[in-house]
């Protein structure tokens, strides 16, 4: 078993499950790759997947878990993008940044 915290509540699940395992199955099914993947994240249960995707967008560290904040500080530059705002504005900022990143991955062709 493994565990993580999400919204201050413990999630306990088999080691072979979780967000990263689910995303891996989707990527395999769709023929995707980790190097062209992204996510929005803010809590412990997101960390496994956040370390696999090419970029993780965090809508502000104010509400993020302490372990997410530590992961952001310890990660190589460019792995995590953090909003300057928090809450809804931070989420909106990160959704727009994620859309720009998708365009970048698509070679500058607009996907929106």
Backbone as CSV, one residue per row, in Angstrom:
resi,resn,N_x,N_y,N_z,CA_x,CA_y,CA_z,C_x,C_y,C_z
1,UNK,0.831,-1.190,0.000,0.000,0.000,0.000,0.874,1.251,0.000
2,UNK,0.302,2.332,-0.476,0.949,3.627,-0.383,-0.094,4.642,0.053
3,UNK,0.377,5.781,0.510,-0.559,6.805,0.950,-0.047,8.178,0.556
4,UNK,-0.958,9.114,0.523,-0.634,10.514,0.304,-1.745,11.316,0.956
5,UNK,-1.528,12.607,1.039,-2.551,13.465,1.625,-3.117,14.372,0.554
6,UNK,-4.427,14.514,0.568,-5.151,15.346,-0.379,-6.182,16.124,0.423
7,UNK,-6.045,17.433,0.421,-6.958,18.294,1.180,-6.993,17.877,2.649
8,UNK,-5.802,17.579,3.190,-5.604,17.233,4.600,-6.286,15.926,5.013
9,UNK,-6.582,15.076,4.026,-7.172,13.771,4.282,-6.273,12.711,3.654
10,UNK,-6.042,11.625,4.360,-5.161,10.571,3.856,-5.864,9.759,2.775
11,UNK,-5.158,9.551,1.669,-5.584,8.633,0.616,-4.696,7.399,0.732
12,UNK,-5.283,6.234,0.891,-4.540,4.973,0.970,-5.006,4.111,-0.198
13,UNK,-4.023,3.604,-0.952,-4.378,2.806,-2.127,-3.246,1.852,-2.453
14,UNK,-3.536,0.843,-3.278,-2.485,-0.092,-3.676,-1.341,0.644,-4.385
15,UNK,-0.141,0.163,-4.213,1.031,0.814,-4.808,0.941,0.880,-6.330
16,UNK,0.220,-0.030,-6.936,0.116,-0.047,-8.401,-0.965,0.885,-8.927
17,UNK,-1.638,1.608,-8.039,-2.661,2.542,-8.503,-2.204,3.971,-8.220
18,UNK,-3.073,4.917,-8.389,-2.735,6.314,-8.163,-2.711,7.084,-9.469
19,UNK,-2.497,8.386,-9.370,-2.531,9.251,-10.544,-1.481,8.885,-11.589
20,UNK,-0.260,8.610,-11.157,0.806,8.292,-12.118,0.498,7.008,-12.876
21,UNK,-0.005,6.002,-12.175,-0.349,4.736,-12.839,-1.502,4.936,-13.811
22,UNK,-2.492,5.708,-13.413,-3.622,5.988,-14.301,-3.187,6.753,-15.537
23,UNK,-2.337,7.760,-15.332,-1.841,8.543,-16.469,-0.994,7.672,-17.395
24,UNK,-0.193,6.783,-16.837,0.625,5.888,-17.665,-0.266,5.020,-18.550
25,UNK,-1.367,4.530,-17.994,-2.290,3.707,-18.784,-2.926,4.530,-19.900
26,UNK,-3.298,5.767,-19.610,-3.897,6.631,-20.635,-2.874,6.940,-21.727
27,UNK,-1.647,7.277,-21.330,-0.599,7.562,-22.326,-0.363,6.349,-23.224
28,UNK,-0.302,5.171,-22.622,-0.081,3.962,-23.412,-1.245,3.747,-24.381
29,UNK,-2.453,3.920,-23.903,-3.646,3.707,-24.732,-3.692,4.696,-25.897
30,UNK,-3.316,5.954,-25.635,-3.387,6.989,-26.663,-2.102,7.139,-27.478
31,UNK,-1.056,6.403,-27.092,0.219,6.535,-27.781,0.936,7.824,-27.425
32,UNK,0.661,8.344,-26.239,1.299,9.584,-25.783,2.650,9.319,-25.154
33,UNK,3.287,10.396,-24.706,4.588,10.251,-24.052,4.700,11.251,-22.911
34,UNK,5.479,10.884,-21.919,5.659,11.741,-20.751,6.238,13.100,-21.136
35,UNK,7.112,13.133,-22.111,7.754,14.377,-22.520,6.817,15.386,-23.142
36,UNK,5.594,14.983,-23.434,4.595,15.898,-24.000,3.349,15.903,-23.118
37,UNK,3.565,15.835,-21.819,2.440,15.789,-20.889,2.586,16.877,-19.836
38,UNK,1.472,17.246,-19.248,1.479,18.274,-18.215,0.331,18.035,-17.263
39,UNK,0.344,18.760,-16.148,-0.751,18.665,-15.186,-0.812,19.913,-14.337
40,UNK,-1.948,20.155,-13.720,-2.091,21.132,-12.659,-2.073,20.348,-11.356
41,UNK,-1.365,20.855,-10.359,-1.225,20.088,-9.121,-1.058,21.010,-7.923
42,UNK,-1.375,20.470,-6.734,-1.232,21.276,-5.528,-1.077,20.478,-4.247
43,UNK,-1.140,19.159,-4.298,-1.176,18.401,-3.058,-0.345,17.127,-3.161
44,UNK,-0.167,16.474,-2.018,0.665,15.270,-1.946,0.267,14.208,-2.955
45,UNK,-1.030,14.013,-3.148,-1.455,12.943,-4.047,-1.068,13.217,-5.491
46,UNK,-0.642,14.434,-5.795,-0.231,14.800,-7.153,1.265,14.607,-7.405
47,UNK,2.052,14.420,-6.357,3.514,14.440,-6.498,4.065,13.352,-7.395
48,UNK,3.558,12.142,-7.300,4.072,11.055,-8.147,3.939,11.379,-9.618
49,UNK,2.782,11.876,-10.004,2.546,12.253,-11.397,3.327,13.516,-11.759
50,UNK,3.419,14.452,-10.832,4.128,15.708,-11.105,5.593,15.473,-11.464
51,UNK,6.187,14.420,-10.923,7.588,14.110,-11.228,7.747,13.348,-12.538
52,UNK,6.653,12.936,-13.160,6.726,12.208,-14.429,6.415,13.085,-15.636
53,UNK,5.492,14.028,-15.481,5.101,14.872,-16.609,6.235,15.833,-16.963
54,UNK,6.172,16.386,-18.159,7.238,17.310,-18.559,7.121,18.649,-17.853
55,UNK,5.920,19.034,-17.453,5.755,20.280,-16.708,4.523,20.181,-15.825
56,UNK,4.680,20.612,-14.584,3.580,20.638,-13.619,3.295,22.094,-13.253
57,UNK,2.040,22.469,-13.324,1.615,23.842,-13.047,0.939,23.878,-11.680
58,UNK,1.426,24.758,-10.807,0.929,24.849,-9.434,0.243,26.204,-9.243
59,UNK,-1.060,26.204,-8.981,-1.778,27.476,-8.823,-1.538,28.127,-7.462
60,UNK,-0.300,28.460,-7.185,0.064,29.148,-5.943,0.474,28.180,-4.855
61,UNK,1.511,28.544,-4.115,1.991,27.676,-3.043,1.313,27.965,-1.714
62,UNK,0.522,29.041,-1.633,-0.131,29.379,-0.378,-1.047,28.280,0.121
63,UNK,-1.795,27.671,-0.768,-2.721,26.599,-0.382,-2.138,25.217,-0.651
64,UNK,-0.965,25.157,-1.258,-0.361,23.858,-1.574,0.141,23.194,-0.296
65,UNK,0.271,21.892,-0.349,0.782,21.154,0.801,2.254,21.494,1.023
66,UNK,2.741,21.336,2.260,4.165,21.583,2.532,5.081,20.703,1.671
67,UNK,4.677,19.451,1.422,5.529,18.583,0.607,5.544,19.034,-0.847
68,UNK,4.451,19.602,-1.350,4.440,20.155,-2.708,5.395,21.349,-2.774
69,UNK,5.344,22.208,-1.775,6.245,23.357,-1.748,7.704,22.902,-1.726
70,UNK,8.021,21.860,-0.950,9.395,21.335,-0.916,9.784,20.759,-2.275
71,UNK,8.872,20.042,-2.907,9.156,19.445,-4.222,9.429,20.531,-5.249
72,UNK,8.659,21.607,-5.215,8.858,22.718,-6.156,10.249,23.314,-5.963
73,UNK,10.626,23.546,-4.711,11.946,24.150,-4.437,13.090,23.222,-4.846
74,UNK,12.909,21.911,-4.725,13.985,20.951,-4.995,14.069,20.533,-6.462
75,UNK,13.052,20.813,-7.242,12.990,20.316,-8.625,13.886,21.119,-9.551
76,UNK,14.317,20.504,-10.645,15.086,21.248,-11.657,14.237,22.385,-12.232
77,UNK,14.911,23.427,-12.651,14.222,24.581,-13.233,13.346,24.129,-14.402
78,UNK,12.141,24.661,-14.469,11.228,24.346,-15.563,10.292,23.192,-15.305
79,UNK,10.562,22.377,-14.284,9.680,21.232,-13.984,8.327,21.731,-13.463
80,UNK,8.369,22.650,-12.501,7.157,23.224,-11.924,7.055,24.689,-12.309
81,UNK,5.888,25.112,-12.696,5.586,26.532,-12.891,4.582,26.888,-11.815
82,UNK,4.856,27.955,-11.085,4.017,28.332,-9.956,3.382,29.686,-10.218
83,UNK,2.099,29.771,-9.976,1.375,31.022,-10.151,1.822,32.037,-9.104
84,UNK,1.819,33.292,-9.489,2.078,34.361,-8.537,0.858,34.649,-7.678
85,UNK,-0.307,34.255,-8.148,-1.557,34.444,-7.417,-1.985,33.110,-6.826
86,UNK,-2.936,33.155,-5.953,-3.481,31.919,-5.400,-4.948,31.799,-5.760
87,UNK,-5.570,30.749,-5.281,-6.999,30.569,-5.467,-7.413,30.490,-6.925
88,UNK,-8.592,31.017,-7.207,-9.148,30.961,-8.552,-8.271,31.681,-9.562
89,UNK,-7.723,32.825,-9.181,-6.853,33.567,-10.100,-5.595,32.772,-10.423
90,UNK,-5.052,32.078,-9.437,-3.892,31.233,-9.680,-4.208,30.080,-10.607
91,UNK,-5.379,29.485,-10.417,-5.795,28.395,-11.308,-5.970,28.896,-12.728
92,UNK,-6.597,30.059,-12.884,-6.784,30.619,-14.219,-5.435,30.921,-14.873
93,UNK,-4.521,31.505,-14.106,-3.185,31.799,-14.633,-2.492,30.524,-15.109
94,UNK,-2.607,29.443,-14.330,-1.936,28.198,-14.694,-2.630,27.512,-15.863
95,UNK,-3.939,27.630,-15.987,-4.629,27.067,-17.153,-4.190,27.778,-18.434
96,UNK,-4.052,29.098,-18.367,-3.567,29.839,-19.534,-2.124,29.452,-19.857
97,UNK,-1.287,29.329,-18.837,0.107,28.926,-19.052,0.180,27.511,-19.620
98,UNK,-0.681,26.618,-19.151,-0.708,25.246,-19.680,-1.095,25.258,-21.147
99,UNK,-2.060,26.094,-21.526,-2.448,26.208,-22.939,-1.307,26.699,-23.796
100,UNK,-0.552,27.663,-23.293,0.621,28.154,-24.026,1.668,27.055,-24.167
101,UNK,1.831,26.244,-23.119,2.798,25.144,-23.175,2.367,24.094,-24.198
102,UNK,1.074,23.815,-24.267,0.568,22.883,-25.279,0.879,23.416,-26.675
103,UNK,0.663,24.720,-26.884,1.013,25.333,-28.174,2.505,25.179,-28.465
104,UNK,3.329,25.380,-27.438,4.784,25.224,-27.593,5.142,23.791,-27.982
105,UNK,4.523,22.825,-27.300,4.786,21.423,-27.633,4.337,21.072,-29.039
106,UNK,3.309,21.775,-29.518,2.787,21.522,-30.854,3.595,22.262,-31.929
107,UNK,4.711,22.835,-31.532,5.592,23.504,-32.480,5.105,24.880,-32.902
108,UNK,4.408,25.547,-31.980,3.949,26.890,-32.268,2.599,26.942,-32.941
109,UNK,2.070,25.776,-33.329,0.736,25.752,-33.937,-0.286,25.899,-32.827
110,UNK,-1.197,26.803,-32.946,-2.206,27.010,-31.924,-3.109,25.791,-31.838
111,UNK,-3.313,25.322,-30.613,-4.197,24.177,-30.398,-5.492,24.615,-29.751
112,UNK,-5.605,25.903,-29.464,-6.818,26.379,-28.783,-7.802,26.969,-29.765
